[in-house]
Amino acid sequence: MNKFLFFDIDGTLTDSDHGIQWPSESTLAAIRKAQAAGSRCLICSGRNLGGLKQYLALNMDGYIFSDGGGIYFPGQEPILEPIPDDLVRWLIHDVTVNRHGEMILAAVDRMYCSPQEYEFMTEFTGQIAAAENVSLAEMLERMGIRHLADYNGEPVMESDVGFACQADEDAFMRDLPEELEFVSTTASYGRGERTSGEVTKRGVNKGAGIQKAVRLMNGSMEDTYGFGDSMNDASMLAVCNTGIAMGNGAQELKDLADYVTGDIQEDGLADAMRHFGLI
């Protein structure tokens, strides 16, 4: 079949809103059928490669991580598009000092978190640790969760940022260097009045990562399908020939999609794959 399928994780492959960190049996079966039919199936995630470690066991054909900041094909070295060092330093100062905001710096295998984000990631990691029956400390180490104060200058592909209110985010956007790109994720991940977004080097996003990965696989964008649920998936749905939004996804993404499938709890991903004759 020689199709190329790109899947977001949280809310698309897994029902993470309900503490489920692994795809359902029906979803896994659909992916295996698609691969058996000749399709290449890849994860396309905002998580860094360290945060994808548990999903390497899915035996996908590739992994686009950090919102397109990196591409990993099993057995090969990761291909990276890091944010320049001086702009990483600017981000840390502007977000945490000037705006009193929160942030995560995503290196390849580690995530450096400001205090509130560290607390949030600890809670999230605890759910995974409980599901796998390991200690929280072991899971934090496995996923590379660190305090922002421990950041040592290693390459950063993406940064999650959060602000207390829209006015703070607007001020951040006015000062954002033109070398950086920002995608708002408030519609999917905002909490109360808090806003959220993701920062990469300009030109780096999930869509650009997909285009690069398809070129490396000697494929055609005409044969691409993107599956997502949140606004950081917008560039993915935009570049893929067929963009598919989950029924549980953000309405803003559904408005951009070529097709809206069912909720993740209703086997929506497999239904979409059947609808398009991929399985």
Secondary structure, DSSP 8 states (H G I E B T S, - for coil): ---EEEE-TBTTTB-GGGT--S--HHHHHHHHHHHHTT-EEEEE-SS-TGGGGGGGGG--SEEEEGGGTEEE-TTS--EE--B-HHHHHHHHIIIIIIS--EEEEE-SS-EEE-HHHHHHHHHHHHHHHHHHT--HHHHHHHHTEEEGGG--S--B-EEEEEESSHHHHHHHHHH--TTEEEEE-HHHH--TT-EEEEEEETT-SHHHHHHHHHHHTT--GGGEEEEESSGGGHHHHHHSSEEEE-TTS-HHHHTT-SEE---GGGTHHHHHHHHTT--
